[in-house]
Amino acid sequence: GPVFVFPGQGSQWVGMARELLGESVVFAEAMGECERALEPFVGWSLVGVLGDEEMLGRVDVVQPVLWAVMVSLSRVWEWFGVVPAAVVGHSQGEIAAAVVSGALSLEEGARVVAVRSGLIGGRLAGGGGMVSVGLSRLGVEELLVECGVVGVSVAAVNG
């Protein structure tokens, strides 16, 4: 059967989901449910930030927005009869996958994504940097030593 794959942060764009809100009652209703679930944890309107570039630049906003869009898109697919045999998520996409699989309720997922992104935005954002490199972990580590770079390490390996 089909597998629903939920991405991490970076898949967003200003204005995403706005057209679908007007075209799909199922999507609009699901986004409304997500907005109500997020409401106790955030100080902004889900639908209101979809066109706001500055707000979508904040990790504590964009991650809950992406979560809501992913959960709502899965409802649209299910309405069309496409039910996942499995789900998988990368990074914050794991939270949407957990909701769609039934491992978390919508309210639990909203809390996790809001608290997680709030901690990242409030405590970690701006405290470092990241680069994507087309090398193996060992290749990067050898390059860092060869170049005499200190205080930099491989934090994640995707692939």
Secondary structure, DSSP 8 states (H G I E B T S, - for coil): --EEEE--TT---TTTTHHHHHH-HHHHHHHHHHHHHHTTT-SS-HHHHTT-HHHHTSHHHHHHHHHHHHHHHHHHHHHTT---SEEEE-TTHHHHHHHHHTSS-HHHHHHHHHHHHHHIIIIITTS------SS-HHHHHHHHHHTT--S--------
